Amino acid sequence: MNPFVSYTNETIITIERHILEEQKYHPEATGILTALLYDIALSGKYIASRTCRAGLMDILGATDNFNIQGEQVMKLDELADDTIYRLNDHTGRLAVMASEEHSDIMPIPEKFESGKYVLLFDPLDGSSNIDYNAPIGTIFAIYRRLSLEGPGTLEDCLQPGKDMVVGGYILYGSSTMLVYSSGNGTHGFTLDPSIGEFLLSHPNIQIPKKPKYYSVNQGYSMYWSEGVNKFTDYLQGKDGQMKSLSLRYIGSLVADFHRTLLSGGIFYYPTDKKDPKRPTGKLRLLYEANPLAFVMKQAGGYASDGHQSILEIMPQQLHQRVPLYIGNRELVEKAEEYIRNFDDKE
């Protein structure tokens, strides 16, 4: 069955209709989460409209600002970050927000009502690729607040991924896609720019059981542990245990993850000895690893830090970093096995 929606088919489903239908699985739902998700989709439409015109507007290149990670902020980073915040700060649906681009939580302005949800997001993942017209993306996670009333708190943001209500991402590539899960499967929508709507194109995504690709920045292999290098040898079929997988790596997490989700395989970004400032990995637990792990779990896959499920980790810091292994469960578990057998014994 072709997963893409035909325009002549009577079952064309917009993202708004799909979100409303998902709401039926939650009898206690009030519609607030539905509206919040639609606002995130609206953010994606706006960012996509600016991204596809980047070369015609003064939004390419870097600003003079640096984010909490010490990385120079790109102009489109700022646009995406501001867009998501401004479309959600006044709705009364959120208690607090947090962005990869800000050192602290982003409170809801006092003049607006505080809601019962928390939004964490990476406004523009892969922004170092912007000037080269490579795919980039937005990643988001939604939680219920823990505090009972008043302004949202840091503790509201520091929740394990297993408690997530919705996780997803928006990919800005040859087409714009929004993929999300509310705990009832993983579903993908493609933006039709002619009508300005996200249409259901990939219902109930399941990662293929037969893996096809592995995705990693192999240029850093000299800095990896013995276990990670032996696992990479395993993926290349060097030990004779399996047929070699093909290597694919874009260097944009959302794009590499999206290919892994649809084709089968594994994406990993291990710790390395190259950067002593990042002894626990590069990717951010709250803004990148957790929401993608949530999406992958609902698609039949698994995500780990090399020792345990990403979704089980209790965050201690807003910008906590972790190594990430994500994709087909048997491959991720094999990575855990190599790390356990070679690295944990050192």
Order of alpha helices (4+ residues) and beta strands (2+ residues): alpha-alpha-beta-beta-alpha-beta-beta-beta-beta-alpha-beta-beta-beta-beta-beta-alpha-beta-alpha-beta-beta-alpha-beta-beta-beta-alpha
